[in-house]
Structure formats: C-alpha cells, structure tokens
Amino acid sequence: MWEIKEFKELSTKELFDIYKLRQKVFVLEQTRLYKEVDDIDLEAFHIFKYIDDELVAYARVFKEGDHISFGRVVTEHSQRGTGLGKSLMHEVLGFIKRNFPGSRIEIEAQTYVQKFYEKFKFERIGEEFLFNTTPHVKMVLQM
C-alpha cells in the first residue's frame, strides 16, 4: 500500500528509512557527493511504499514557484524491473492531479531516465546540464 505524508507526519523510522534509501542510491550507488538532504523535504509530500517492513520505493512532490515538481524518485535495487517504478509514477501523477489539478509539472531528470519519463508524456525542454555533478535534463508535463 502506498503512503503519502507531509514531513511532520513521518515517523522517525519512516524518515530514517527514506534518508537511508536515498543515500544508498543517489550518493553511494551513483558515487555522487552532494547535499542529498535539503530544505525541500520540510515542505514536500512524501510518497513511499514498504514491502515486508522494507522501504522499496520513494518520491517527493513539492510546489516550486508557479509549478509543481517532484524528485528523489527511487526504487530499492532488488525491486528494479518489477514495475514498481511505473507504479510509483502513477501514484505521484495521481496525487498531483488530485491535489493540484491543471498544474504544470517541471522536473530535473537524470539524463539516463529521460525515456522513462517520456512514457508518462513528459517532454524534454532545452539542453542537458550538470546538477550535483550528474547530467540532467529539464522535462515538463501539463496536467
């Protein structure tokens, strides 16, 4: 079952598990040294799923200026290729549609997952750029 919580609603264990999974993937697996925990967490909606008491998928959704964004989209390595990432995206987009209808969504996606987001009708805007030492592209979707 998917859970959606504001920062203040997260239990200490949930927050620990979220940070642990994000660090494992975005810092250690991808060998990137950057400030992975940031102030966006405080204002974001956190969407996540546990299987057998293990956090297996996560993303955060937040308002940014005149649009909605999401990021830190991650699945546990053992769950990749199972359709869990696609399921997570349906949860993220459904949440945005319900809570921010008609919004423009803008994301900064790692370049290697551009085709994944295109499956959800996101369009690339502009050139590739480096963000936290990793190639990214800006992508948009009008809900």
Backbone as a ProteinNet text record, in pm:
[ID]
protein_1_A
[PRIMARY]
MWEIKEFKELSTKELFDIYKLRQKVFVLEQTRLYKEVDDIDLEAFHIFKYIDDELVAYARVFKEGDHISFGRVVTEHSQRGTGLGKSLMHEVLGFIKRNFPGSRIEIEAQTYVQKFYEKFKFERIGEEFLFNTTPHVKMVLQM
[TERTIARY]
83.7	0	89.1	56.1	129.2	87.9	185.1	158.2	199.9	123.9	154.8	146.4	257.4	262.2	340.1	298.6	380	495	597.8	715.2	678.8	592	556.9	480.4	427.1	352	439.8	561	650	695.7	697.9	755.3	907.5	972.4	1118.2	1173.2	1113	1157.5	1137.8	1023.3	999.1	1102.4	1129.1	1227	1365.7	1403.1	1531.5	1539	1434.5	1433.6	1440.2	1371.4	1374.1	1515.5	1577.2	1712.4	1811.9	1793.1	1882.3	1874.1	1752.6	1736.2	1790.5	1758.3	1807.1	1959.5	2019.8	2165.6	2227.1	2166.9	2217.9	2224.4	2119.7	2113.2	2183	2143.4	2190.5	2333.1	2380.7	2516.4	2611.4	2576.3	2668.1	2665.8	2548.5	2541.8	2589.2	2546.7	2579.7	2709.7	2777.7	2903.6	2901.8	2805.7	2790.2	2801	2882.5	2896.9	2825.4	2711.7	2634.2	2541	2477.8	2385.9	2253	2241.2	2123.1	1999.5	2015.7	1906.1	1902.4	1786.1	1776.4	1645.6	1627.8	1510.8	1380	1387.4	1265.3	1189.4	1262.7	1197.5	1093.6	1121.7	1032.2	896.8	890.9	767.8	704.1	773	727.7	624.2	553.5	471.1	556.7	561.8	648.4	561.6	590.3	513.8	606.4	561.5	651.1	573.9	648.2	588.1	686.2	630.6	704.7	655.7	748	714.1	789.5	716.6	777.7	869.9	820.4	890.7	1017.8	1032.7	1146.4	1094.2	1149.3	1113.8	1168.4	1079.3	1121	1103.8	1028.2	1009.2	975.5	1019	1000.2	1007.7	932.6	944.6	888.8	928.7	871.6	812.9	701.7	630.4	627.8	651.3	654.4	619.3	568.6	537.9	666.2	689.1	811.1	773.8	763.1	723.1	582.3	568.7	437.6	403.8	479.1	455.3	475.5	447.2	467.8	588.8	664.4	778.9	780.4	859.3	884	1026.6	1077	1214	1246.9	1376.1	1426.8	1348.6	1310.1	1235.5	1332.4	1298.6	1393.4	1321.3	1378.3	1332.5	1453.4	1428.2	1531.1	1583.9	1715.4	1780.3	1712.4	1676.3	1615.9	1478.1	1416.8	1281.6	1281.7	1396.9	1402.9	1366.5	1292.6	1248.8	1118.9	1057.5	933.6	808.5	825.6	711.8	683.1	762.4	740.2	762.5	862.1	887.1	769.1	711.5	593.1	476.1	459.5	354	374.8	499.4	531.6	495.3	528	495.3	343.9	267	120.8	71.8	131.9	96.1	130.5	249.4	293.9	201.5	178.3	95.4	-50.3	-99.8	-236	-249.7	-150.6	-151	-152.6	-69.1	-63.8	-196.3	-252	-379.1	-491.3	-494.8	-598.7	-580.4	-456.6	-428.6	-388.4	-342.8	-300.1	-351.1	-482.8	-537.7	-499.7	-469.2	-435.5	-295.7	-216.3	-82.4	16.2	114.7	230.7	331.1	384.6	485.5	619.6	719.2	855.2	947.7	1031.2	1127.5	1265.8	1365	1502.8	1540.3	1537.9	1558.2	1701.4	1755.6	1884.7	1867.7	1963.7	1952	1922.6	1981.2	1964.3	1821	1737.1	1597.9	1499.4	1549.5	1462.5	1354.8	1391.4	1294.1	1186.6	1221.9	1123.9	1015	1054	956.4	877.4	939.1	866.5	748.2	757.3	645.5	522.9	545	436.6	401.9	446.1	414.2	494	600.4	688.3	767.4	793.4	871.5	997.8	1106.4	1234.4	1232.8	1285.8	1298.1	1445.1	1507.7	1643.4	1752.3	1870.1	1991.1	2019.9	2102.2	2149.1	2234.9	2228.8	2308.4	2353.8	2456.6	2505.4	2434.6	2383.7	2322.7	2379.3	2441.9	2507.8	2598.5	2677.1	2777.7	2721.6	2591.4	2528.5	2451.8	2463.3	2388.2	2236.8	2166.9	2021.8	1960.6	1830	1751.7	1625.5	1578.9	1451	1341.3	1234.7	1122	992.9	890.5	765.1	645.8	537	409.2	299.9	201.3	84.1	-26	-72.7	-179.2	-315.1
-117.5	0	125	220.2	345.9	438.4	510.7	609.6	746.6	848.3	986.1	1068.3	1132.7	1208.6	1337.4	1438	1557.7	1525.2	1608.2	1584.8	1565.2	1653.2	1648.3	1521	1450.1	1327.1	1202	1214.6	1098.6	1053.8	923.6	872.2	881.3	871.7	873.7	759.3	642.5	524.9	547.4	603.2	629.8	728.6	835.6	934.2	871.7	790.9	720.8	633.2	555.9	466.3	543.5	656	739.8	790.1	847.7	900.3	788	674.2	561	514.3	500	456	561.4	686.6	792.1	799.2	791.5	794.8	674	557.2	434.4	446	502.5	509.6	633.9	751.6	875.2	913.8	869.1	903	784.9	668.7	554.8	483.4	438.6	368.7	456.8	582.2	672.1	748.7	717.4	781	932.7	995.5	1141.1	1197.6	1298.8	1364.9	1499.3	1509.3	1633.3	1633.2	1747	1762.3	1693.7	1567.8	1490.1	1530.2	1558.9	1605	1757	1811.1	1956.4	2008	2138.5	2201.8	2169.2	2121.1	2083.6	1975.4	1887.2	1780.1	1833.8	1949	2006	2046.2	2084	2131.3	2028.7	1920.6	1822.2	1725.6	1664.4	1547.5	1426.6	1329.9	1213.2	1092.6	1031	915.8	795.4	688.8	575.7	445.7	337.2	204.8	112.2	36.1	-69.5	-204.8	-298.8	-440.1	-516.8	-593.1	-670.9	-584.4	-469	-377.3	-316.7	-324.9	-261.7	-154.7	-34.9	72.4	36.2	28.1	-16.7	88.1	194.2	298.3	429.8	539.1	670.3	779.6	887.2	1012	1124	1246.4	1360.7	1457.1	1521.9	1616.2	1750.1	1857.9	1989.6	2099.2	2208.4	2327.1	2406.1	2456.2	2531.8	2648.5	2766.4	2882.6	2866.1	2874.3	2865.5	2725.8	2626	2489.7	2388.1	2263.8	2151.8	2074.4	2020.3	1938.2	1813.1	1718.8	1601	1555.9	1477.5	1430	1323.2	1290.4	1182.7	1053.1	1032.9	913.3	795.3	696.8	588	457.6	347.7	214.5	136.6	53.9	-33.9	-122.7	-142.8	-219.8	-354.5	-425	-558.6	-555.1	-436.7	-423.2	-367.2	-333.2	-275	-379.8	-335.6	-426.5	-498.3	-466.8	-534.6	-454.2	-332.1	-243.9	-150.1	-158.6	-74.1	73.9	104.5	243.3	301.1	223.1	266.2	289.3	201	215.7	341.6	368	489.2	613.4	614.1	728.9	749.5	641.9	655.2	717.8	680.7	740.4	888.9	923.2	1062.9	1146.6	1102.5	1179.8	1185.1	1077.2	1077.2	1175.3	1178.7	1273	1416.7	1445.5	1581.2	1616.5	1524.5	1550.5	1579.9	1504.9	1523.9	1652.7	1686.3	1797	1927.8	1919.7	2037.8	2028.9	2016.4	1994.4	2106.5	2067	2163.6	2221.9	2171.6	2227.8	2186.6	2270.4	2237.8	2169.2	2058.3	1985.5	2006	2046.4	2060.8	1979	1898.4	1817.4	1833.1	1802.8	1793.2	1646.6	1576.9	1431.9	1398	1296.2	1247.1	1201.7	1236.6	1212.7	1066.6	974.9	834.1	782.2	857.1	814.3	898.5	976.6	1059.5	975.8	864.9	780.9	725.7	697.8	652.9	758.5	884	991.3	1020.8	1000.6	1020.3	923.4	807.6	712.1	768.9	870.3	935.5	1070.7	1090.9	1210.2	1334.2	1319.7	1432.8	1464.8	1593.6	1638.1	1707	1676.4	1740.5	1884	1974.6	2115.6	2154.5	2203.1	2255.5	2150.1	2197.4	2115.4	2044.3	1943.8	1873	1967.8	1951.1	2032.9	1947.3	1992.7	1922.2	1974.9	1882.2	1916.3	1818.8	1871.1	1785.7	1682.6	1728	1650.8	1545.2	1543.7	1441	1506.5	1453.2	1508.5	1496.3	1608.5	1617	1686.1	1669.6	1743.4	1794.6	1910.3	1963.5	1898	1854.4	1791	1851.5	1863.7	1925.4	1840.4	1856.6	1792.9	1884.5	1910.4	1989.7	1892.5	1900.4	1808.8	1855
0	0	0	-83.5	-91.4	23	74.7	177.3	125.7	165.2	129	257	291.8	416.6	398.6	475.7	488.7	583.4	581.7	664.5	811.4	862.7	1005.4	1042.7	945	970.6	967.7	916.5	906.4	1044.6	1064.4	1188.4	1178.3	1291.5	1293	1208.4	1218.2	1141.2	992.2	951.9	810.3	756	830.3	787.5	775.2	872.7	867.5	743.3	716.6	600.7	468.7	462.4	342	317.5	417.4	401.4	370.7	433	409.6	264	209	70.5	-26.6	-3.2	-92.6	-91.1	25.8	33.9	-36.3	-14.5	-74.5	-226.7	-286.6	-432.9	-487.4	-440.3	-502.2	-463.9	-348.2	-306.4	-328	-274.5	-280.8	-416.1	-463.3	-592.8	-707.8	-705.7	-815.2	-790.9	-682.9	-642.7	-665.1	-598.1	-604.7	-464.1	-449	-320.2	-328.9	-264.1	-264.2	-144.3	-120.9	-7.8	-43.6	-13.8	-53.2	27.5	153.8	238.3	228.6	193.3	177.7	236.3	232	292.5	219.9	97.9	24.8	100.8	167.3	243.6	341.6	399.9	500.8	443.8	316.9	253	160.7	133.3	33.9	90.2	-2.5	26	-9.2	80.3	65	31.6	-81.6	-130.5	-124	-57.6	-39	-17.2	-29.9	-13.5	57.5	150.7	219.6	171	162.2	142.6	250.2	329.9	438.5	525.1	566.1	655.8	595.2	462.4	394.8	300.3	310.8	218.6	81.3	-18.9	-152	-260.6	-233.7	-334.7	-266.7	-330.2	-269.6	-376.1	-353.2	-428.6	-342.8	-373.2	-303.5	-406.7	-367.7	-453.5	-381.9	-456.6	-393	-492	-435.7	-515.5	-529.6	-651.4	-679	-770.5	-713.1	-792.5	-847	-978.6	-1043.1	-1093.6	-1050.8	-1098.9	-985.5	-1017.7	-925.7	-975.2	-882.1	-918.7	-831.5	-871	-787.5	-812	-719.4	-733.4	-633.1	-631.6	-546	-571.7	-696.4	-736.3	-730.9	-648	-625.4	-592.8	-640.5	-600	-549.3	-453.4	-398.6	-511.7	-513.5	-620.4	-645.3	-539.8	-554.2	-619.9	-627.5	-683.4	-825.9	-878.2	-1012.7	-1116.8	-1216.3	-1322.1	-1290.1	-1177.2	-1136.4	-1169.4	-1221.1	-1245.6	-1130.3	-1024.6	-907.9	-940.4	-1022.2	-1061.7	-1138.3	-1226.4	-1301.5	-1206.4	-1111.1	-1011.5	-927.9	-890.5	-815.7	-896.7	-1023.8	-1108.6	-1118.1	-1126.8	-1128.3	-997.8	-885.1	-756.7	-753	-798.6	-799.5	-887.2	-1010	-1102.2	-1057.4	-999.4	-945.3	-830.4	-742.4	-630.5	-682.1	-779.7	-835.2	-902.1	-976.5	-1045	-944.8	-834.7	-732.9	-653.1	-622.5	-530.9	-598.1	-722	-796.5	-940.2	-959.1	-1093.8	-1190.4	-1312.1	-1416.2	-1404.4	-1312.9	-1290.2	-1398.9	-1414.5	-1498.3	-1406.3	-1452.6	-1376.7	-1446.4	-1370.8	-1421.4	-1332.1	-1395.7	-1321.3	-1382.1	-1302.9	-1349	-1335.8	-1449.2	-1450	-1488.5	-1423.7	-1469.1	-1614.3	-1698	-1841.7	-1873.4	-1801	-1835.1	-1813.6	-1741.8	-1723.1	-1804.8	-1899.1	-1982.3	-2051.3	-2109.8	-2181.4	-2087.7	-1962.3	-1863.7	-1846.1	-1827.9	-1808.1	-1935.2	-2050.2	-2175.5	-2187.5	-2126	-2126.1	-2055.2	-1970.4	-1897.7	-1959.4	-2084	-2164.4	-2126.4	-2050.8	-2024.2	-2150.7	-2170.9	-2285.2	-2236.3	-2303.4	-2270.5	-2321.5	-2237.7	-2273.6	-2258.6	-2363.3	-2354.3	-2358.4	-2326.5	-2334.1	-2202.3	-2211.1	-2092.1	-2008.6	-1875.1	-1783.8	-1666.8	-1598.5	-1480.3	-1356.9	-1276	-1147.9	-1046.3	-944.3	-843.9	-911.1	-1006.6	-1080.9	-1175.8	-1199	-1282.4	-1397.2	-1519.4	-1632.5	-1610.1	-1629.8	-1613.9	-1734.8	-1749	-1848	-1779.3	-1824.7	-1775.1	-1856.5	-1787	-1853.7	-1799.3	-1884.1	-1843.3	-1886.9	-1811.6	-1841.4	-1792.5	-1877.2	-1836.3	-1797.7	-1673.8	-1626.1	-1677.6
[MASK]
+++++++++++++++++++++++++++++++++++++++++++++++++++++++++++++++++++++++++++++++++++++++++++++++++++++++++++++++++++++++++++++++++++++++++++++++

